[in-house]
Amino acid sequence: MIENETIESLTLIAIVILITCRYYEHIITKKKLEEGDNIEDLVTPNSKREVTAIGCPNCRNLQKGEIIQLERKGYFIVDRPFLNAKSPIVLNSIPDK
């Protein structure tokens, strides 16, 4: 027999929202380009990193352009809001200054 606590836990897992967090690095590794620099040598090979996170059901109410803070991850701006269960919310990281 399944106890009530187990059923509540299963329900909670079923209503979480998938979120894709995008982090962008600097495209060029040098602060100032000089004459004779080969740009291909200075381009960061992996300037974009995506991490999948899990959010609460209230994340469905986020609108494009809203800024939110994820605990211990930083600030993000909503790039794509919740559309359906198969299409995760997309958040772009706002870098620290």
C-alpha positions in Angstrom: 0.0 0.0 0.0 1.3 3.5 -0.9 1.4 6.1 1.9 0.1 9.6 1.4 3.6 11.1 1.6 4.7 9.0 -1.4 1.7 10.1 -3.4 2.3 13.8 -2.6 6.0 13.4 -3.7 5.0 11.8 -7.0 2.5 14.6 -7.7 5.1 17.3 -6.9 7.6 15.7 -9.3 5.0 15.6 -12.1 4.3 19.4 -12.0 7.8 20.8 -12.2 8.8 22.9 -15.2 12.0 22.4 -17.3 14.1 25.5 -17.7 17.1 26.0 -20.0 19.7 28.4 -18.6 22.1 29.9 -21.1 25.4 31.3 -20.1 27.5 33.3 -22.6 31.2 33.9 -22.3 33.2 36.6 -24.1 33.5 35.9 -27.8 37.0 37.2 -28.1 39.7 36.4 -25.5 41.7 39.6 -25.8 40.5 43.0 -24.5 41.9 45.1 -27.3 42.6 43.8 -30.8 45.8 45.1 -32.4 47.0 45.3 -35.9 48.2 41.9 -37.1 46.2 39.9 -34.6 44.6 36.8 -36.2 41.0 36.9 -35.1 40.6 33.1 -35.5 43.2 32.6 -32.8 41.4 34.9 -30.4 37.8 33.5 -30.7 36.5 31.5 -27.8 35.6 28.0 -29.1 32.7 27.5 -26.6 31.2 30.8 -25.8 27.7 29.4 -25.1 26.8 26.9 -22.4 23.4 25.5 -21.6 22.3 24.0 -18.4 18.9 22.3 -17.7 17.2 23.3 -14.4 13.9 22.4 -12.8 11.5 25.2 -11.7 8.3 25.4 -9.8 4.9 25.6 -11.5 4.9 29.4 -10.9 7.6 29.7 -13.6 4.8 29.3 -16.2 3.7 32.9 -15.4 7.1 34.4 -16.5 6.9 36.7 -19.5 9.5 37.5 -22.1 11.9 40.2 -20.9 11.2 39.7 -17.2 14.3 39.5 -15.0 14.5 37.0 -12.2 17.1 35.7 -9.8 17.8 32.0 -9.4 19.2 31.2 -6.0 23.0 30.7 -6.1 23.0 31.0 -9.9 22.5 34.7 -10.6 20.2 36.9 -12.5 18.5 35.9 -15.8 16.2 37.4 -18.3 13.4 35.4 -19.8 14.1 34.8 -23.5 11.3 32.3 -24.2 8.4 31.9 -21.8 6.5 28.7 -21.0 4.6 27.5 -24.1 3.9 23.9 -23.3 5.4 20.9 -21.4 7.6 19.9 -24.3 9.1 23.4 -24.8 11.3 24.5 -21.8 11.5 28.0 -20.6 14.8 29.7 -21.8 16.6 32.1 -19.6 19.7 34.1 -20.6 22.3 34.8 -17.9 22.9 38.4 -17.0 26.7 38.7 -16.3 28.0 40.3 -13.2 29.8 43.7 -13.7 
